Amino acid sequence: MRCPSCGYKGTNVMDSRLNSDGTSIRRRRQCSKCEERFTTYEYIEEVPLMVVKRDGRRQGFDRTRLLNGLIKACEKRPVSVEAIEAMVDDIEHAIRKKYDREILSKDIGEMVMNRLSVLDEVAYVRFASVYRQFRDVNQFMSELQSILSKNKLKKLKYKKVKK
């Protein structure tokens, strides 16, 4: 650390304290040459996560935007806000763990679809209709058929386990 008074590179840390909110460390330093005291702050450098859209544009990851999309999909459904927020937390954690700087919007959409299909099928279909941009009723029916066939498999597995 360079002294702001004389420019000398040698300093000693006299005191270190964690900031009240835990996001930074405050350090009192003293220059080894001129003995001037000064304060520095140490922060975690956060690299913004960029979302690559279908058309190639990039924009910063926005948790609020994801939350609003899920709230809209779950509107008038028996899904609590806490469950939606937990899903957003889970998705954000998975994204930050797996991706360093960029993620395709398609990958986020698939994460949402996988979780919504378990949480609420109607919300899943609502989200899918916007996310997959169904062009006609046949595409929509195909998605519904997929859900129905998955439900039949679940019921068959449940009956076998129950016996």
N, C-alpha and C positions, 0 to 999 in steps of 0.2 A: 504494500500500500504506500502510495506516494504522499508525503506531507503537503497539505495545501498551503502552508506558510513558506517553507524553504525548498520544497520539491525533492527532498531527500527520500530515498526508497525504504530506509529502515525505520520501522515503527514497532512499538510494543503494545500488546493488548492489555489494558489496565483492568477492564471490567466488561463482561458480556451478560446480556439479559435478553430473555425471550420476550417478544412483544406480547401485549395482553391478549391479542387474538391468535397468537401462535403462528402468524404468517411471516414473521421476520425476526432477525436477531439484531439488537442494538449493541454496538461495541464502542467503548471509550478507548481511544488510542493515544499514545504519546510518541512524538518524534524522537528518535535516538540522537539526533544532531542538535536541534534547536529547543527541544523539550516542550514544544507547543502541543497542547491537547486538543483533540477533535473527535467527533462522533461519526461513525459509519453505520450503515444499515445493510444487512445481508438478506436478500430475497431469493425465493426459488424462481428460476427462469422458466416460465411456461411457454411452450411452443404451441401456437394456435393450430388446431386440427382443421384442415380444409376438407370440404365436401365437394367432390367432383360430380357435377350434375350431368344429366343425359346428353346435353348439348355441348359438354366440354367446359362450361363455365365453372369457376371455383368460388365458393363462398365459405365463410367461417361456420363451423358447427354451432348450431343454436339449439340448446336444450329446450328453451321455451317453445320454439317452433315445433319440435317433436311432441312436446307435452300437449300443445294446442291441437295438433292433428289427432292425437289419441283421444283427447276429450271430445272432439267432434265425432269421431267414429263410435265412441261409447255413449253418446248422448241418448238419453231416455232408455238406457239399459241398466240392468242391476249390477253395475260395476262401480265400486267406490273410487273416489278421487285418490285415496291412499294406495289402492291397487294399481292405478294408472301411474302415480308417481313412483311406486316401487318398480314398475316395468321400465320407466324412463331411466331410473337409477341403474337398473340392471343393464340396460342397453348401453348407456353411457360408459359404465364401468367396462363392459366387454369391448367397446370400441377403443377406449383409451389403453386397454391392456394389449389388444391385438394390433392396432394401427398406430404408427408413429406420427406421421404428418398429414397424410391424405387418406380418405376413404371414398369409395364410390357411393353415390346416393342409392344405387341398386342394392348394395350390401346392407345399408341401414334399413331399407324397405323390407328386405328378406328377414332381418332380425325382428322387425316389428310384426311381420306376418306370422312368423313361427310362434311368437309369444301370444299374439291375439287369437290365433286359432285354438289355443288351449283355454284362454281366458273367457272369450265370448264369441260364438260363431257369427252372430249378426254383426257385431262390431268388425269382425274379420272380413265379412263380405263387403261391408261399407268401405272399409279401408282398401280392400283389394280392388273395388270398382274404380276408385280414384287412382291408386298406385299403379295398377296394371292397365289403366286407360282402356277399358272395354269399349270396343268399337260397335258392337251390336249385341243383341240378346243371346245369340248363340255362344259367344265367349263367356257371357255372364252365366248361362246355364251350364256350360262346361265346368266352370269353377264350383258351382253348386253341386254338380254331380260328384266332383272330386271330394267335397266335404262329406256328402252323404255316404260315399263308399268308405271313407275313413271311419265314419261313425259305425257302419256295419261291422267293420273289422274289429273295432273296439268292443262292440257288444258281443261278438263271437268269442273273443279272447276272454271277456268277463264271464261268459256262461261256462267256458271250459274250466276256468280257474274256480268258479263257484261250485261245480260238481265235485 
